[in-house]
Amino acid sequence: MSSVKRSRRQVRQSRALGIPLTPKAVKYFEKRPYPPGEHGRGRRRQESDYAVRLKEKQRLRAQYALREKQLVRAFSDAKKEQGLTGEALVELLEMRLDALVLRAGFARTMLQARQEVVHRHILVDGKIVDRPSQRIKVGQVIQVKPKSQAMVPFQIAAAGAHRDVLPPVPEYLDVNLERLRAELVRRPKRSEVPITCDVQLVVEYYSR
């Protein structure tokens, strides 16, 4: 898929879900904050409970750019955790390597973060990891490979160019942007994770 088509699809998806999924989508979303299609501006009909829960699940999936199987697997893991399942789900998703690469500011979007991992630019504790879904443990260090740091996209990231479109670095990450290095210092808390989602509705969707 070309970058233009992908961008248009993400903008359309953003409007359908009611949240901007990429920096580019923010501008379009501000101009047209209603769903796509000819009935997008019309009066919204009452959605069923199922539709509301489905939409919330789709929102969560879209923000982490996950396939359904991946989200189901994460939900299964979250059910085994202590505490509230919905909060545990978000916390586990946030500990994925691609999510932390994005939060650290090494990439501008989740898809870009995933590409950086798949293309073997990212080290975890000094070793190349090319699985975006790898769950990072507290104390592990994420860093852009030294050879890759000279590449233009990473020089742009090291200069802080993505900070204008990303949320502030969360406190569970210790980031040295100039060195393109980040450490997960503790487990994320749901309240700190910069996503838009009513996690209880997601739990209800999968528990039906």
N, C-alpha and C positions, 0 to 999 in steps of 0.2 A: 504494500500500500504506500502511495506517495505521501510525502510529508503534508502536502496541501489537503489531500483527501482525509488524512488522519486528523488534521487540525479541524477540518469542517465537521467530521464525525464527533470529535470531542466537544466542540461548541454545541452541536445539536444535542448530544447526551447531557451536557451541562444544563441546558434549558429544560430538558425533559425531567431531570432530577431536581432542579431548583437550586443547584449549587455550581459555582464555577470550578471546573476540574483542572484547568491549566491557567497560567498567567494570560495567555492570549484570549481564553474564554471569558475572562473577567470583563474585558472591554465590550465584547458582544453581549454579555449577560446584562451589563448595565444599561445598554440600549434597548434590549428586548428581554426583560425579566419575566417572560411568560413562556409556556411550553411551545415547541415548534408545531407547525401545521396550521391549516386554515382556521381551526377552532381554538388556537392557542390563546387568543385575546378574549375569547368568550367567557361567559360565566361558568365557573367550574361546577360540575355536578358533584354530588356527594359521593366520595369514594367508599367502597366497602372496607371493612376491617382488614380483610385479606389484602386488598390492593394497597392499603396504607402500610402494612407490614412488609409487603413485597417491595414497595418503593424504597423503604428504609434499608432493607437488605441490599438492594441494588445500589443505593447511595454508598454504603460501606464498601461494597465490592469495587465500585468505580474509583473511589478515592485511593484505594490500594492497587488498582488495576489488576485485580485477581480474576482467575477463572472460577466458576462455581465450585468445582471440585476442591480447589485450594481453600476456599472459604469454609466449605463443609468440613474439611480436615481440621482447620483451625478451630472451628466451633466444637468439634469432638474433643480436641485437646483442652479447650477452655472449660468444658464440663468437668474435667478431671481436676481442675485447679480449685483451691480453697477460695471462698468468697463468692461474689456475684459473677455469674457466668458471662454476662454482657461486658462487664468491665475487664474481666480476664481476657476475653476475646480480643478487644482492642489492644490491650497491653501486649499480648502475644504477637499480634499483627505488627505492632510498632517495633518489635524487636527483630523483625526481618531485616536482612542486610540492605535490601534496596530502599526500605523506608528510612533507615538510619543514614544512608548515603545522601538521601534527599534532605533530611532534617539538618544534616551537618553543613549543607550548602555546597556540596561537591557537584550537584546537578540542579537543574531548574524545574524539572518535572519528574514524576514517578517513573514514567517510561524512559526518560533519559538516564535516570539512576539505574534502572534495570539493564539498559544497554551497556553502561559502564562496567557493570558486574559481569554480564555475559561475555563481553569482549576482553575480559581478563585484565582489567586495569586496576582492580581493587584487591588489596591485601587484607587479611585478617590475622593478626598476630604474626605478621611477616610472611604469610603463605597466601598464594593466589587462591581466591575462592570465586568460582564462576556460577554459583547457584544463588540467584536473587532471594530465594525463599529461606536460605540458611538463617537459623535463629541465633542471634548473637547473645553471648552470655555476659553477665556483668563482669567488668574488668578487661574484656577483650578490646583490642585496638584495631580500628579500621583506618587504612591509609591508602592513598593513591600510589600505585607502583612508581618508584623513582623515575624510571624511564618514561612513564606516561605523563609525569608532572610537567614535562617540557611542551606537551601538546597544547595547542591554543585553547581548546575548551576548558582544560584544567587550569591554565594560566588565568583565564577569565574568572573561573570559580575562585581561585586563590586570591584574586584582587577584590573579592566580595561582591561581584557584579550581580549575583543572584539574590542577595539579601533584600533587594527592593521588592521582590515578589514573594519571598518566603516568609513564614511566620518567624518570630524571634527563636533563636536556638533554645530548645527546651533544657531544663536544668538536669535532666538525666544524661545529657551528653556534655562531655568536656571537649571542646573543639579548638584546634589551632588551625585556622583557615589557611594561613600562609604556608604552613607545612602540609596542608591537606591531610590532616590527622584528626581522628576523633576517637574518644574512648567512651564506652557505655559505663557510666559510673554507678548506676543503680537501675533497678527495674522502673520502667515508666509507670505513671499513674494515669488512669483514664482521664482525670480532670486536666492533665497537662498536655494530652495528645491533641494536636491541632487539626482535628477532623470534625465534620458536622454529622452527627448521627445520634438517634435515640436508640441506644443499644438494647434497651428492654424490648422494643418492637422487633428487633432482629432475633432476639432469643425466642420471642413468641412465635415468630415465623417458623423457625426451625423446630420448635417444640409442638407444633400443631399435629 
